[in-house]
Amino acid sequence: MTHAASAVTARGLALAGAAPANFLRHNPKSADSKAWFATEAPSANAAGPPRFHHLPPACLALAGATCHSHSSSLNRIVVHRVTPITTMAKPSHCVFENLRRVSLTDTMDDPGRPPSSEPDRAVSAIVHAMSRIITVSNLSKTYGSGFRALRDVNLEIRRGEIFALLGPNGAGKTTLISTVCGIVNPSEGKVTVAGHDIVTDCRAARAMIGLVPQELTTDAFETVWATVSFSRGLFGRPKNPAHIEKVLKALSLWSKKDNKIMTLSGGMKRRVLIAKALAHEPDILFLDEPTAGVDVELRRDMWDLVRELKSNGVTIILTTHYIEEAEEMADRIGVINRGEIVLVEEKHELMRKLGQKKLTLQLEHSLAEIPAPLLPYGLAHSSDGSELTYTYDAHDEPGRIIALLRHVDEAGVRFKDLQTTQSSLEDIFVSLVREAK
């Protein structure tokens, strides 16, 4: 097989959002010759074990590429435009080059080297495919009654993130989660989980997912241990008492392992649902209103567990009515209303773009009305006349506040205190939902 040569440049990697030291490698512990991984270790002599991230062949297919060559050098990238996907039979350091090998150290030492657009596109496609673990495309769901629960939903979930899906009651959160998990069939559109179609390749897709539903769905007459162990077996996973023990201890269920489900409190039953979802070691965990009706202790334990799972590379999607939890935990926020995605944004960027600040002046003497020079600022006047409040956002010019304070002084208004406050995620959520009505 012959290939035209063109180089993958360090600039190409940078454009794709990847550090030049990152490389792809086969996991020697994996029995699956098609299971390729990306690791962040920069060289063979890097301290500590490499951090593996699963890279299914479908990701490479999206880029029109596959691992087809190997090298003992860990600073090389090898990309072959080969279809169908082929893989090496034995574990080895594999790395990509678009049609010929290129040392990354060489390209980094020569910053003036012109980039090759074709490799840049190939590397960008691979890195982008690696970052997505769930893709929802033009998804709609209409029930037999004619009710349309989802309307042309498009959404991408990134590998290893905590994604919070917010929306009012009846917005479509549970329907969307149920469709992605393969419980509800879509009327239109497509859902893929790490490249596996949730309809045509449902077994492989579902094996990657753990779901904690709102409803308490357990066998009342089974023990905690049997319930969690059986859930693992349903996914074809071999027995692993050590893992089950670890999960039960993490959820403070170890002392209840021999108790029947019917004897547990509501909060303990909720813990069992979480344990069931984690029994088969999923790559993705869905938490549908996980803290609804549970005590403070469970909420704390669960969020500690979520942080640990995230640190281990598990992707977490949660819905919650406790918006302060989403504000604290999530990397990205999605808002759904009436079956439509209203917004998807990085949490901090969302707060920056849509969050508003308030400047409140506590006056020395109450005002019966706002002086004319201050009217252009749209100030809010408290009912007792003791406060003036100016609302502004990130797009306001900093000089406008200075101008406001100057006009306040020129109008003869004296204030004894000045305070600024930032709107919360809850304020933003309420505003978005109100606008979407």
C-alpha positions in Angstrom: 0.0 0.0 0.0 1.4 3.4 -1.0 0.6 6.7 0.4 1.5 10.3 -0.5 3.5 12.0 2.2 2.5 15.0 4.2 3.5 16.0 7.7 1.5 16.4 10.8 2.9 19.6 12.3 3.0 20.7 15.9 1.0 23.7 14.8 -1.6 21.2 13.5 -1.8 19.6 17.0 -2.1 23.0 18.6 -5.0 24.0 16.3 -6.7 20.8 17.2 -6.4 21.7 20.9 -3.9 19.0 21.8 -0.5 19.4 23.4 2.3 18.3 21.1 3.5 15.8 23.8 0.2 14.0 23.6 0.3 10.7 21.7 -1.9 7.7 21.0 -0.9 4.3 22.4 -2.3 0.8 22.6 -3.1 -0.2 26.2 -0.9 -3.3 26.8 -3.4 -4.5 29.5 -6.3 -4.6 27.0 -7.1 -7.9 25.4 -9.0 -6.0 22.7 -6.6 -5.3 19.8 -9.0 -2.6 18.6 -8.9 -0.7 21.9 -6.6 2.3 21.3 -6.0 4.9 24.0 -4.7 8.4 24.3 -2.2 9.1 27.0 -0.8 12.3 28.4 2.6 10.9 29.2 5.1 12.9 27.2 7.8 10.3 26.8 8.9 6.8 27.8 10.8 8.2 30.8 7.9 10.2 32.1 7.3 9.9 35.8 4.2 8.0 37.0 1.9 5.7 35.1 0.4 7.1 31.9 -3.2 8.2 32.0 -5.3 6.2 29.5 -8.4 7.5 27.8 -10.4 5.1 25.7 -10.3 5.9 22.0 -12.7 3.6 20.1 -11.9 2.8 16.5 -15.1 4.7 15.5 -13.3 7.9 16.5 -10.6 7.2 14.0 -13.1 6.3 11.4 -14.6 9.8 11.8 -11.3 11.2 10.8 -10.8 8.7 8.0 -7.8 7.3 9.8 -6.6 4.3 11.8 -3.7 3.0 13.7 -1.8 1.0 11.1 1.9 1.5 12.0 3.9 1.5 15.2 7.1 3.0 16.5 9.3 2.6 19.5 9.6 6.3 19.7 6.9 8.0 21.7 7.3 11.4 20.2 6.0 10.4 16.8 2.6 10.7 15.3 1.4 8.4 12.5 -1.8 8.8 10.7 -2.8 6.5 7.8 -5.7 7.3 5.5 -6.8 3.6 5.5 -10.3 2.3 5.2 -11.6 0.0 6.6 -10.0 0.2 10.0 -7.2 -2.2 10.6 -5.3 -2.8 13.9 -2.2 -4.4 15.0 -2.4 -7.8 16.5 0.0 -7.2 19.4 0.2 -4.4 21.8 2.8 -1.8 20.9 3.4 1.9 21.0 1.4 3.2 18.1 1.4 6.5 16.9 0.1 8.4 13.9 1.5 10.2 11.0 -0.5 11.4 8.0 1.0 9.1 5.4 4.5 9.3 6.7 6.3 9.5 10.1 7.3 12.9 11.5 9.1 13.6 14.7 7.2 16.2 16.7 10.4 17.4 18.3 11.7 18.3 14.8 8.6 20.2 13.9 8.6 22.0 17.2 12.3 23.0 16.7 11.3 24.5 13.3 8.4 26.9 14.1 8.8 28.5 10.6 7.9 25.3 8.9 4.7 25.8 6.9 1.7 23.8 8.1 0.0 21.2 6.0 -3.8 21.8 6.0 -4.7 18.2 5.2 -2.9 16.8 8.3 -4.2 19.6 10.4 -7.8 18.6 9.4 -7.0 14.9 10.1 -5.5 15.6 13.5 -8.3 18.1 14.4 -10.9 15.5 13.4 -9.3 12.9 15.6 -8.9 15.1 18.6 -12.5 16.3 18.2 -13.8 12.8 17.9 -11.8 11.8 21.0 -13.4 14.6 23.0 -17.0 13.5 22.2 -18.5 10.5 24.0 -22.2 11.2 23.3 -23.5 12.8 20.1 -27.2 13.6 19.7 -28.2 14.7 16.2 -31.6 16.1 15.2 -33.4 14.1 17.9 -37.2 14.3 18.2 -39.6 12.2 20.2 -43.4 12.2 19.6 -45.6 9.9 21.7 -48.7 8.1 20.4 -50.9 10.8 21.9 -49.3 13.4 19.7 -47.3 15.0 22.5 -43.9 16.1 21.2 -41.5 15.7 24.1 -38.3 16.5 22.2 -37.9 18.8 19.2 -34.8 18.6 17.0 -32.3 18.3 19.8 -28.6 18.6 18.9 -26.1 18.0 21.7 -22.5 16.8 22.3 -21.2 15.5 25.6 -17.5 15.6 26.1 -15.5 12.7 27.5 -14.7 13.1 31.3 -16.9 16.2 31.9 -19.7 16.9 34.4 -22.6 18.1 32.3 -25.7 19.6 34.1 -29.0 19.5 32.2 -31.4 22.0 33.6 -35.0 22.7 32.9 -38.4 23.1 34.5 -40.8 20.2 35.1 -42.0 18.7 31.9 -39.2 20.3 29.9 -38.0 17.0 28.4 -35.0 16.2 30.6 -36.0 12.6 31.5 -37.2 11.9 28.0 -33.8 13.0 26.6 -31.9 10.9 29.1 -34.1 7.9 28.6 -33.6 8.2 24.8 -29.8 8.5 25.1 -29.8 5.4 27.4 -31.8 3.4 24.9 -34.9 3.1 27.1 -37.1 5.2 24.8 -36.9 4.9 21.0 -36.5 8.2 19.1 -39.1 9.2 16.6 -36.4 11.0 14.5 -32.7 11.6 14.7 -29.8 9.7 16.0 -27.8 9.1 19.2 -24.3 7.6 19.3 -22.3 6.6 22.4 -18.6 6.5 21.6 -19.5 5.8 18.0 -22.1 3.1 18.8 -25.7 3.8 17.6 -28.1 3.5 20.5 -30.7 1.8 18.2 -28.7 -0.4 15.9 -25.8 -1.2 18.3 -27.7 -0.8 21.5 -25.9 -3.6 23.5 -22.4 -2.0 23.1 -23.8 1.5 23.7 -25.8 0.5 26.9 -22.8 -1.3 28.3 -21.0 2.0 28.6 -23.8 3.7 30.5 -24.9 3.6 34.1 -28.3 5.2 34.9 -29.7 6.4 38.3 -33.4 7.1 37.5 -35.8 9.2 39.5 -37.9 6.2 40.4 -36.9 3.6 43.0 -36.6 0.5 40.7 -35.4 -2.4 42.9 -36.6 -5.8 44.0 -37.9 -5.3 47.5 -37.1 -8.9 48.5 -33.5 -9.1 47.4 -30.5 -8.1 49.5 -28.4 -5.1 48.8 -25.4 -7.3 47.8 -27.5 -9.5 45.5 -29.2 -6.5 43.8 -25.9 -4.8 43.0 -24.1 -7.9 42.0 -27.0 -9.0 39.7 -26.9 -5.6 38.0 -23.3 -6.1 37.1 -24.1 -9.5 35.6 -26.8 -8.0 33.4 -24.1 -6.2 31.5 -22.1 -9.4 31.0 -19.4 -8.4 33.4 -17.6 -11.1 35.4 -17.9 -11.4 39.1 -15.8 -8.8 41.0 -16.6 -8.9 44.7 -13.8 -6.4 45.4 -15.4 -3.8 43.1 -18.9 -4.4 44.6 -17.4 -3.9 48.1 -15.7 -0.7 47.1 -18.9 0.7 45.7 -21.0 -0.2 48.7 -18.4 1.2 51.1 -18.2 4.5 49.1 -22.0 4.8 49.5 -22.0 3.9 53.2 -24.0 0.7 52.3 -21.4 -1.9 53.4 -23.1 -2.4 56.8 -26.4 -3.0 55.0 -25.1 -5.4 52.4 -27.2 -8.4 53.8 -30.3 -6.4 54.4 -33.3 -6.8 52.1 -34.2 -3.7 50.1 -37.7 -3.5 51.7 -36.1 -2.8 55.1 -34.2 0.2 53.9 -35.2 3.9 54.2 -35.9 6.0 51.2 -32.4 7.5 51.3 -30.7 4.1 51.5 -32.7 2.8 48.6 -31.5 5.8 46.6 -27.9 4.8 47.5 -28.6 1.3 46.2 -29.7 2.7 42.8 -26.4 4.6 42.6 -24.5 1.4 43.5 -26.4 -0.5 40.8 -25.5 2.1 38.2 -21.8 1.8 39.1 -21.7 -2.0 39.4 -20.5 -2.6 35.8 -17.9 0.2 35.9 -19.6 2.4 33.2 -17.8 5.1 31.3 -20.8 7.3 31.5 -23.1 7.9 34.5 -26.5 9.6 34.2 -27.9 11.0 37.4 -31.6 12.0 37.0 -32.6 14.1 40.0 -30.2 12.1 42.2 -30.6 14.2 45.4 -34.4 14.6 45.3 -35.8 13.8 48.7 -32.6 12.6 50.2 -30.8 13.7 53.4 -27.8 16.1 53.6 -25.4 13.3 54.4 -26.3 11.4 51.2 -26.0 14.5 49.1 -22.5 15.1 50.5 -21.4 11.5 50.1 -22.8 11.4 46.5 -21.1 14.6 45.4 -17.8 13.3 46.9 -18.2 10.1 44.9 -19.0 12.2 41.7 -15.8 14.1 42.1 -13.9 10.8 42.5 -15.5 9.3 39.4 -14.7 12.4 37.4 -11.1 12.2 38.5 -11.1 8.7 37.1 -12.3 9.8 33.7 -16.0 8.9 34.1 -18.4 11.2 32.1 -21.3 12.4 34.3 -24.6 13.9 33.1 -26.9 15.1 35.8 -30.3 16.8 36.1 -31.2 18.5 39.3 -33.7 21.0 40.8 -30.9 22.1 43.2 -29.3 24.6 40.8 -26.6 25.5 43.4 -25.4 21.9 43.0 -25.0 22.4 39.2 -23.3 25.7 39.8 -20.8 24.1 42.1 -20.2 20.7 40.3 -20.7 21.2 36.5 -18.2 22.0 33.8 -20.9 22.8 31.3 -24.5 23.7 31.6 -27.4 22.9 29.2 -30.9 24.3 29.5 -33.9 22.6 28.0 -37.4 23.9 27.8 -40.5 22.6 26.0 -38.3 19.8 24.4 -35.8 22.2 22.9 -32.2 23.0 23.9 -32.2 26.7 24.8 -28.5 27.0 25.5 -25.3 24.9 26.0 -22.3 26.8 27.5 -19.3 26.4 29.7 -20.4 27.3 33.2 -17.9 30.1 33.7 -18.5 31.5 30.3 -22.2 31.4 30.9 -21.9 33.3 34.1 -19.6 35.8 32.3 -22.0 36.3 29.3 -25.4 36.2 31.0 -24.7 36.9 34.6 -25.6 40.4 35.7 -24.0 42.5 38.5 -25.8 45.0 40.7 -24.3 48.1 42.2 -26.4 49.2 45.2 -26.0 52.6 46.8 -27.3 53.0 50.3 -28.2 56.6 50.6 -27.7 59.0 53.5 -31.1 60.5 53.0 -34.1 58.9 51.3 -35.1 60.2 47.8 -38.7 60.8 46.8 -37.8 60.3 43.2 -34.7 59.7 41.0 -33.0 63.0 39.9 -33.3 63.7 36.2 -29.5 63.4 35.4 -29.7 59.8 36.7 -32.7 58.6 34.7 -30.7 57.4 31.6 -29.0 54.8 33.8 -32.3 52.9 34.5 -31.8 52.9 38.2 -34.1 50.9 40.5 -35.5 52.9 43.4 -36.4 51.1 46.6 -39.9 51.5 48.0 -38.6 53.5 51.0 -36.3 55.6 48.8 -33.2 54.6 50.8 -31.4 52.7 47.9 -30.5 53.1 44.3 -29.6 50.0 42.3 -27.8 49.9 39.0 -27.8 46.6 37.0 -25.1 46.0 34.5 -23.4 43.0 32.6 -20.1 42.0 31.1 -20.8 44.1 28.0 -21.0 47.4 29.8 -18.1 49.7 29.5 -16.2 50.1 32.9 -16.3 53.8 32.4 -20.1 53.9 32.6 -20.0 53.1 36.4 -17.5 55.9 36.9 -19.8 58.2 34.9 -22.7 57.1 37.0 -20.9 57.9 40.3 -19.9 61.3 39.0 -23.5 62.1 38.0 -24.7 60.9 41.4 -22.2 63.3 43.1 -23.2 66.2 40.7 -26.9 65.6 41.5 -26.1 66.1 45.2 -27.0 62.6 46.1 -24.9 61.3 49.0 -24.5 57.6 49.9 -23.1 56.0 53.0 -22.3 52.5 51.5 -21.8 50.8 48.1 -22.2 47.1 47.4 -21.9 44.9 44.4 -23.5 41.5 43.9 -23.3 38.9 41.1 -26.3 37.0 39.8 -26.4 33.3 40.5 -26.9 30.4 38.0 -30.4 30.2 39.3 -31.1 33.8 38.3 -29.7 33.1 34.8 -31.8 29.8 34.5 -35.0 31.6 35.5 -34.3 34.3 33.0 -33.6 31.9 30.2 -36.7 29.8 30.8 -38.9 32.9 31.1 -37.6 34.2 27.7 -38.3 30.8 26.1 -42.0 30.9 27.0 
